């Protein structure tokens, strides 16, 4: 290989040299990199678990017609590059269903999200530290009825954007495949040096354009966030609570002070925001403040304290949601969304909910049909756990699932407010045999039952 590269250097002009070097580099890299798709012919759960330890995608030989080797490789490559513990198995329809997820999770021994295409059916389970139950259910629901390739691609795109955890180290070691040869590294280095000057100029131009685009997106978003801050301030004014009033206790005063602090924090964070992704902290503060007001209202009215729920999906200014309701966006799939009491009543009566609309080039539109800058705004209110299922199939949801979105606005929607993520390695961290439950419709691991709960 070294001699052939030297011969190329002696005999080629500069343009031809660059082309030849690129071809040589690609050839060297392709030789050094192992194929991504598991090819074992064993179909026991233990064998599948072992295969998933080495690669994120397993296609059973009996189900090879469902997903081509090329598509499986592409899916595995996407998961590996994202560094997330997402495991995908494609199995024949007659594969034993009983306790399949429980057995598969036990055989693999890795905290993660497990998705299984079983014949023409699909389901998924996740450790709660990686993706909450509600998020998994919504993701499964939104890809129902799709063909294997489309279903797994759509599910993977949404899951990787929002799930937590890290890929197992065995994937990385498997991908190393003995390392890339020194000849390949030298060849790639030569290409980089030759194109360095032009690349530097291009990078500077792109960086300047990116900064301008982010500034414009932030100014568009600032209008909406300022409306939110103003609305919260008006809620505080209407509250008519005085810490020294008759009947006020320390718990009420603490809730009130926390709401005031959240209001001031939101204003300060917005004033210092320089990028669209900075807005997430602002809406997180507003969500926290509104929950404090809901607790204060319950104490004053001597009602049970509300559970901590995300805001109303249709407009976070409605306050914390009180229930989940089924909603189908125009041209989209049905999904469960968190709603306030008023919107729950409207939906039950067959009426439209009161939606939060924002200005776009096409006029006023719901925020989920607006531009990508509203992703951080929504992420602060709802966290990462439920965003995939809520926004799947909408303009904003489609944008958030792309690598370009992650580069421009960040993909930090994996913090679900439940503490840090447990390992993604073979330690089995976060594995609890009591955490496995009935199957059907996706969700958390739980205690017993079959794959599909009788309806899968």
C-alpha positions in Angstrom: 0.0 0.0 0.0 2.8 2.4 0.9 4.6 1.8 -2.4 1.5 2.5 -4.4 0.9 5.8 -2.6 4.5 6.9 -3.4 4.0 6.0 -7.0 0.8 8.1 -7.1 2.7 11.1 -5.7 5.4 10.8 -8.3 3.1 10.5 -11.3 -0.1 12.5 -10.7 -0.8 16.2 -11.1 -2.2 18.0 -8.0 -6.0 17.6 -8.8 -5.4 14.0 -9.8 -3.3 13.4 -6.8 -6.0 14.6 -4.4 -8.6 12.4 -6.0 -6.3 9.4 -5.9 -5.4 10.0 -2.2 -9.1 10.2 -1.3 -9.8 7.0 -3.1 -6.9 5.3 -1.4 -8.0 6.6 2.0 -11.5 5.3 1.6 -10.3 1.9 0.4 -7.9 1.6 3.4 -10.7 2.6 5.9 -13.2 0.2 4.4 -10.8 -2.6 4.8 -10.2 -1.7 8.4 -13.8 -1.3 9.5 -15.9 -4.4 10.2 -19.5 -4.7 8.9 -22.2 -3.3 11.2 -24.8 -6.0 11.0 -24.8 -9.1 13.1 -24.8 -12.3 11.0 -25.1 -15.0 13.6 -27.6 -17.6 12.7 -28.6 -18.5 16.3 -32.0 -17.3 17.3 -32.0 -17.9 21.1 -32.5 -14.9 23.3 -29.1 -15.3 24.8 -27.5 -15.3 21.4 -29.5 -12.2 20.4 -28.4 -10.5 23.6 -24.7 -11.3 22.9 -25.1 -10.0 19.4 -26.6 -6.7 20.7 -23.7 -6.3 23.1 -21.5 -6.1 20.0 -23.8 -4.2 17.7 -27.0 -2.1 18.2 -29.0 -3.8 15.4 -29.7 -7.5 15.2 -31.6 -9.0 12.2 -32.6 -12.6 12.6 -31.8 -14.7 9.6 -35.4 -15.8 9.4 -36.5 -12.1 9.2 -33.8 -11.0 6.8 -36.4 -10.1 4.2 -37.8 -7.4 6.5 -34.7 -5.3 6.6 -31.9 -5.4 4.1 -28.3 -5.6 5.3 -27.6 -2.2 3.8 -30.5 -0.6 5.8 -29.4 -2.5 9.0 -25.9 -1.2 8.6 -27.1 2.4 8.1 -29.3 2.1 11.2 -26.5 0.7 13.3 -24.1 3.3 12.1 -26.5 6.1 13.1 -27.0 4.7 16.6 -23.3 4.1 17.2 -22.4 7.6 16.2 -25.1 9.1 18.4 -23.5 7.2 21.4 -26.9 6.2 22.9 -27.9 2.7 24.2 -30.6 2.0 21.7 -31.0 -1.7 20.8 -33.0 -2.8 17.8 -34.0 -6.4 17.0 -35.9 -7.6 13.9 -37.4 -11.1 14.5 -39.7 -13.4 12.7 -43.4 -13.4 13.6 -43.2 -16.9 15.2 -40.4 -16.0 17.6 -41.6 -16.8 21.2 -43.3 -13.7 22.7 -43.5 -14.7 26.4 -41.4 -12.4 28.5 -39.4 -11.4 25.5 -38.4 -7.9 26.6 -37.6 -9.2 30.1 -35.4 -12.0 28.8 -33.7 -9.8 26.2 -32.9 -7.1 28.7 -31.5 -9.7 31.1 -29.4 -11.4 28.4 -28.0 -8.1 27.2 -27.5 -6.7 30.7 -27.3 -3.1 29.6 -29.4 -0.1 30.6 -31.1 1.2 27.5 -34.0 1.4 25.1 -35.0 -1.8 23.4 -37.1 -1.8 20.2 -38.3 -5.1 18.6 -40.0 -5.6 15.3 -41.7 -9.0 15.5 -43.1 -10.0 12.2 -45.5 -7.1 11.3 -45.8 -5.8 14.9 -43.6 -3.4 16.8 -43.0 -2.5 20.5 -40.4 -1.0 22.8 -39.3 -0.8 26.4 -36.8 1.3 28.2 -35.1 1.7 31.6 -36.7 4.8 33.1 -33.3 6.4 33.5 -32.9 6.4 29.7 -36.4 7.3 28.5 -39.6 7.7 30.6 -42.5 5.4 30.2 -44.8 8.0 28.6 -42.2 8.9 26.0 -41.8 5.3 25.0 -45.5 4.8 24.7 -45.9 7.9 22.5 -43.0 6.9 20.3 -44.4 3.4 19.7 -47.9 4.8 18.9 -46.6 7.4 16.4 -44.8 4.8 14.2 -47.6 2.2 14.2 -48.5 0.8 10.8 -45.3 1.7 9.0 -43.2 -0.7 7.1 -40.1 -2.1 8.8 -37.5 0.3 7.3 -39.6 3.4 7.8 -40.8 2.4 11.2 -37.3 1.7 12.6 -35.8 4.8 10.9 -38.5 7.1 12.3 -38.4 5.5 15.8 -34.6 5.7 15.9 -34.5 9.4 14.8 -36.9 10.5 17.4 -35.5 8.3 20.2 -31.8 9.3 19.7 -32.7 13.0 19.9 -34.3 12.7 23.3 -33.0 9.6 25.1 -30.2 9.6 27.7 -27.5 7.2 28.6 -24.4 6.1 26.8 -23.6 3.3 24.3 -21.8 0.3 25.7 -18.0 0.2 25.3 -18.3 -3.1 23.5 -19.7 -1.2 20.5 -16.7 1.0 20.3 -14.2 -1.8 20.7 -16.1 -3.8 18.0 -16.0 -0.8 15.6 -12.2 -0.4 16.1 -11.7 -3.7 14.3 -7.9 -3.7 15.1 -7.5 0.0 14.2 -7.0 1.9 11.1 -3.7 1.4 9.3 -0.9 4.0 9.5 -0.9 4.1 5.7 -4.6 5.2 5.8 -3.9 7.9 8.4 -0.9 9.2 6.4 -3.1 9.3 3.3 -5.9 11.2 5.0 -3.4 13.6 6.5 -2.1 14.4 3.0 -5.5 15.2 1.8 -6.2 17.4 4.8 -3.0 19.4 4.3 -3.7 19.9 0.6 -7.2 21.2 1.2 -6.4 23.1 4.5 -6.3 26.6 3.2 -9.6 26.4 1.3 -11.3 24.6 4.1 -10.2 27.3 6.6 -11.8 30.1 4.5 -15.0 28.0 4.1 -15.2 27.4 7.8 -14.9 31.1 8.6 -17.6 32.0 6.2 -20.0 29.3 7.5 -19.3 30.3 11.1 -20.2 33.9 10.4 -23.4 32.9 8.6 -24.3 30.5 11.4 -23.9 33.3 14.0 -26.1 35.6 12.0 -28.8 32.9 11.6 -28.8 32.2 15.4 -29.1 35.8 16.2 -32.1 36.2 13.9 -33.7 33.0 15.4 -33.2 34.3 19.0 -34.8 37.7 18.2 -37.8 35.9 16.7 -38.0 33.7 19.8 -37.6 36.6 22.2 -41.0 37.9 21.3 -42.7 34.7 22.4 -40.7 34.3 25.6 -41.3 37.9 26.6 -45.0 37.2 26.2 -44.6 34.2 28.5 -42.8 36.2 31.1 -45.4 39.0 31.0 -48.2 36.5 31.4 -46.6 35.0 34.5 -46.0 38.4 36.0 -49.7 39.2 35.5 -50.6 35.9 37.2 -48.5 37.0 40.2 -50.4 40.4 40.3 -53.8 38.7 40.2 -52.9 36.3 42.9 -53.6 38.8 45.7 -51.6 36.9 48.2 -49.9 38.6 51.1 -47.4 36.7 53.2 -48.8 38.3 56.4 -52.5 37.7 55.6 -54.7 35.7 58.0 -54.3 32.0 57.5 -50.9 32.2 55.6 -48.4 29.6 56.8 -44.7 29.0 56.1 -45.5 26.5 53.3 -47.6 29.1 51.5 -45.0 31.8 51.9 -42.3 29.4 50.6 -44.4 28.6 47.5 -45.0 32.3 46.9 -41.3 33.3 47.3 -40.3 30.5 45.0 -42.7 31.8 42.3 -41.3 35.3 42.7 -37.7 34.0 42.4 -38.7 32.0 39.3 -40.1 35.2 37.7 -37.0 37.2 38.4 -34.8 34.3 37.2 -36.7 34.1 34.0 -36.2 37.8 33.3 -32.5 37.7 34.1 -31.9 34.6 32.0 -33.7 36.0 29.0 -31.8 39.3 29.2 -28.5 37.4 29.1 -29.5 34.9 26.3 -27.2 34.9 23.3 -28.4 31.8 21.5 -31.7 30.1 20.9 -30.8 27.2 23.1 -30.3 29.6 26.1 -34.1 30.0 26.1 -34.6 26.5 27.5 -33.5 27.7 31.0 -36.0 30.6 30.8 -39.0 28.4 30.1 -37.8 25.9 32.7 -37.9 28.7 35.3 -41.4 29.7 34.2 -42.7 26.2 34.4 -41.2 25.8 37.9 -42.8 29.1 39.0 -46.2 28.1 37.7 -46.1 24.8 39.6 -45.3 26.8 42.8 -48.4 28.9 42.2 -50.5 25.8 41.7 -49.3 24.4 45.0 -50.0 27.7 46.7 -53.6 27.8 45.3 -54.2 24.3 46.6 -53.0 25.2 50.1 -55.1 28.3 50.2 -58.2 26.4 49.1 -57.4 23.4 51.4 -57.2 21.0 48.5 -54.7 18.1 48.0 -51.4 19.3 46.6 -51.2 18.7 42.8 -48.8 16.2 41.4 -45.8 17.5 39.5 -46.9 17.4 35.8 -45.7 19.2 32.7 -47.6 22.2 31.4 -50.6 22.1 29.1 -49.3 21.0 25.7 -51.5 23.4 23.8 -50.3 26.5 25.6 -47.9 26.3 28.6 -49.4 29.6 29.9 -52.4 27.5 30.9 -50.4 26.1 33.7 -49.6 22.6 34.8 -51.6 19.9 33.1 -54.1 17.8 35.0 -54.6 14.8 32.8 -53.7 13.3 29.4 -56.0 13.4 26.4 -55.9 11.9 22.9 -55.4 14.5 20.2 -54.8 14.1 16.5 -53.1 17.0 14.6 -54.2 17.7 11.1 -52.7 15.1 8.8 -50.9 13.4 11.7 -51.3 10.4 14.0 -53.2 10.3 17.3 -51.1 10.8 20.4 -51.6 11.4 24.1 -50.8 14.9 25.2 -50.9 16.6 28.7 -53.7 19.1 28.9 -55.2 21.6 31.4 -58.7 21.1 32.7 -60.2 23.6 30.2 -58.7 22.0 27.2 -59.6 18.5 28.4 -63.2 19.7 28.5 -63.0 21.2 25.0 -61.6 18.0 23.6 -64.2 15.9 25.3 -66.9 18.1 23.8 -65.4 17.7 20.3 -64.1 21.3 20.2 -60.6 22.6 19.4 -58.3 23.4 22.3 -56.9 26.9 22.8 -53.5 26.6 21.0 -50.5 28.8 21.4 -49.8 30.5 18.1 -46.7 32.4 17.0 -45.9 34.6 14.0 -44.3 32.8 11.0 -43.7 33.8 7.3 -47.0 32.0 6.6 -49.0 33.9 9.3 -50.0 32.8 12.7 -49.4 29.1 13.3 -49.3 26.8 16.3 -45.8 26.7 17.8 -45.3 23.1 16.7 -45.7 24.2 13.1 -43.3 27.1 13.4 -39.5 27.2 12.9 -36.8 25.2 14.6 -36.0 27.9 17.2 -39.0 26.9 19.2 -37.4 23.6 20.1 -35.5 25.0 23.1 -38.6 26.9 24.1 -40.7 23.7 24.1 -37.8 21.7 25.7 -37.7 24.0 28.7 -41.4 23.5 29.4 -41.7 19.8 28.7 -38.3 18.3 29.2 -37.0 15.7 26.8 -39.0 12.8 28.0 -42.3 13.4 26.2 -41.2 15.6 23.4 -40.6 12.8 20.8 -44.2 11.5 21.0 -45.8 14.9 21.4 -44.1 16.5 18.4 -43.7 13.5 16.1 -45.0 14.3 12.6 -45.1 18.0 13.2 -42.9 20.6 11.5 -40.9 21.2 14.7 -40.7 17.5 15.5 -39.3 16.7 12.1 -36.7 19.4 12.4 -35.6 18.3 15.8 -34.9 14.8 14.6 -32.2 16.0 12.1 -28.5 16.3 12.7 -28.6 19.9 11.4 -31.0 20.8 14.2 -28.7 19.4 16.9 -25.8 21.3 15.4 -27.8 24.6 15.3 -30.0 24.5 18.4 -28.5 21.7 20.6 -30.1 18.4 21.3 -30.1 18.7 25.0 -33.6 17.3 25.6 -32.5 14.2 27.4 -32.7 15.6 30.9 -35.9 14.3 32.4 -35.5 15.9 35.8 -35.0 12.5 37.4 -31.3 12.7 38.2 -28.3 11.5 36.3 -28.3 8.6 33.9 -26.9 5.2 34.9 -24.1 3.6 32.9 -24.6 2.3 29.4 -22.2 -0.6 29.8 -22.3 -4.2 30.8 -22.6 -3.5 34.5 -26.4 -3.7 34.3 -26.8 -0.5 36.3 -30.4 0.5 36.8 -31.5 -3.1 36.2 -34.2 -4.1 38.7 -36.1 -7.4 38.2 -39.1 -5.7 39.8 -39.1 -3.1 37.2 -40.5 -5.3 34.5 -44.3 -5.1 33.7 -47.0 -5.9 31.2 -46.3 -5.5 27.6 -48.2 -3.7 24.9 -48.1 -0.1 23.7 -44.5 0.5 24.8 -43.2 1.8 28.1 -41.0 1.0 31.1 -39.8 -2.5 31.9 -42.2 -4.2 34.4 -42.9 -7.5 36.2 -44.1 -10.3 34.0 -46.5 -10.5 31.2 -46.0 -11.3 27.5 -44.8 -9.4 24.6 -47.9 -7.4 23.6 -50.0 -8.1 26.7 -52.3 -10.3 24.7 -52.9 -7.7 22.0 -49.6 -7.5 20.3 
